[in-house]
Each structure stands twice: as structure tokens, then as C-alpha cells.
Amino acid sequence: MRCTRYFNEQVLRKRPYLTLAMCRAVIAWPIHRQVQSDGRVRYWGPVILPNETEPRILRVVTLEDGTTLHNAFIDRNFREDQP
């Protein structure tokens, strides 16, 4: 899986709890997917962080190709019942 320079240098540094495996899993089995106006693709999926037992929702943003990771973070505001 490819990553942007921003993802490698900023996202992984700021969010040490993230792994590429988590991001891959969300992209492979998202509970929601949305294409942004700029063509980037957002994916949401549940992950369990280290030392936690309850799943959280991880938002992963890829470039237009749908595979190059650009951003990822825990989305505290995601609600499955909202579009």
C-alpha cells in the first residue's frame, strides 16, 4: 500500500497508535465510503486501539486512486445513521 509523504511524515508521527494494518482493514471492509469533491475517498470502519476493549471509528482518506493513504484519524463525530 502506498502512502503520501504527508501520511508518512505527519500522520504516523502525530498518531503513533495507528498502523498500516488498521488502515488497510478499514479500506477493505468499510462501514461507510464517501468521495469528496476533490476526488479523495473517505472510508470509515471500526478498529480496536491498543490497550482498549471497545472499538472506535477510524476515518481513512485516500487519494483519488482509492489506495494511496493520505490521512487517518479517530472520528469521534461519526454516526452510522447520518449520511
ABEGO torsion letter per residue (X at the ends): XBBBAAAAAAAAAABAABBAAAAAAAAABBABBBBBAAGBBBBBBBBBBBGBABBBBBBBBBBAAGABBABBBBBAABBAABX
